[in-house]
Amino acid sequence: MDNLHIFLGATVADAAARPLHWVYDPKKLNQYIKGKKEITFLKKNKSPFYSISTGKVSGYNDVGQVMFRTLISTKKKSDILKNFKKNVVQNFGPGSAYWRNLKLRKKYKKIKWKRPMNGPWIHQNILETIQNIKSNKSITGGKKVNESDGYCAALPYFLFNNTEADLKRVVKSVANSKINETYALAKLKIISLANNNKKDPIQFFVKKYKKNRYFKDVIKNIKKILRLKKQNHTKVVRKFGKACSYPGTFMGSIHAIISSNNYKSAIYKTIKAGGCNCSRANFVGAYFAAYKGFKNIPSSWIKKTFPAKNIIKYI
């Protein structure tokens, strides 16, 4: 696969942000990072909902890892999606650490959340996907939420195969809504422009697709963010949504991109903004790896990221 450093960029960014994933209280977030020279890869988990070892990735990027492992172990292109679905069930379904935590999560919903669960958190899209795969549905993605799982699944596949129809199928295999599909494709096209050395990939995307009805809402939301380029990043993210859902997660990512000069500063901003930092980091990290190259990803961060070792073998 060419340009695999782009997927590495997403993976490292996710792992860097992960110990502070889903911290929505700004006072608590500031308390956790106050006086720290390094706010990435915190040794102690601070996510209020789940706790995994520092260096591991969130459920968002882990969908991408499943796709990556599928790609390198599948010989026939026609078998990729079928094998990916099998591997999603194996990685996230019954018998996995993700699935074991599901019962505990249901119990936690009925009581006040006092401490994070030990182990990973399965996302709504993936939960629905597993149920749909077992029910033999032709399109298996979840429909209840509009989050980044589809983009994360499609990113490694995008680097392997760039046909739009195939990418849509991959996105819809884990996140089956028009919003999920549209924003995932927009992210991938922006990453492609960054990788092809366009001077200003975001502006180029706006010019190229301004009359395209498919990306109408995406363009409208990018324009809103472009007008706020000089505003404080954390305030912009708060305004459009710190949570995992589109369009807020996309808009926050775009602001981190246009208001930063490099990978490191953009990921710091993404973490400091709080909330669902991992979903934003997966796009921001991939973008800067594409735009500035492999060397822009801090080598010390790569060493701290567990799945990075497997990706680097193929770069």
C-alpha positions, 0 to 999 in steps of 0.5 A: 500500500502506498502512502501508509504513513497517512494511516500511521498519522491517524493511529498515532494521533488517536493514541496520543489523545486517548487517555483524555478521550471523552473528557467533557468537563473543561475544569477537569480537563484543565486540571489534568493537563495543568503544568504538564509539558507533555499532554499526549500519552498521559500515563494515567487514564483520565477518560471518565468512561473507559480505561485502556493502556496508554499507547492503545487506540480508541474504538474509532481507530481500532476499526481502521486497524481491523481493516488494515489487518484484513487488507494485508491478509486478503489476496483477492480484492473481491474478498476484502469486504467479506473478510473485513466483516468477519474480522469486525465480529471477531475483534469487537463481537462476542468473546472480545474485551469490547463485548464483555464490557457491554453488560457492564455498560448497561448496568452503568447506565442505570447508576451514577457513573463513578469510575471508568470501565476497565477495558475498551468501549464498543461504539453504537455503529459497531454494535449495530454492525455486528447485529446486522452481520449476524442477521445477514443484512446486505448493508451492515452499518449502523444507522442510529448515530453519525460518527467517524467509524465509517471514515476510520474503516475506509482510511486504510482501504482508501490508501489501497484502493481509491474508487468512490463506489468501493469506498462508499461500500466500506463506509456503509458496512459500519456506518450506514447513513448519508451523513456518515458517507458524505463526511467520510468521503469529504475527509478522504478527498481532503486528505488526497488533496493534501497528499497531492501537494495542493497549496491549500487543500481545504480551499481547493476542496471548496472551490472544486466541489462548490457546485456539487450537490452531494457535498452541499452541506459539507461546503457550507460548514467548511465556509463557516469554519473558514470565517472563524480561522483566527478564533480560539480553537477550544471555543470554536469546538465548543460552539459546533460540538465537542461530541462524536457526531457529524457535522460538529466533529468534522468542523472542529477538525477543519478548524484544527487543520486551518489554524495549525502549522504542523502535526504536533500543534494540531494534535495538542489543540485537538486534545485541549478542546476536550470531548471526543478528541479521538474522532477528530484526531483520526482526521487531523493526524491523517491530514498532516501526515499527508500534507507534511509527510512521515517526518512530521509525525513525532518519532517519540509518539510513534514509539509510544503507539502500540499498533504503529509497529505493525504499520511501519513494517509495511511502509 
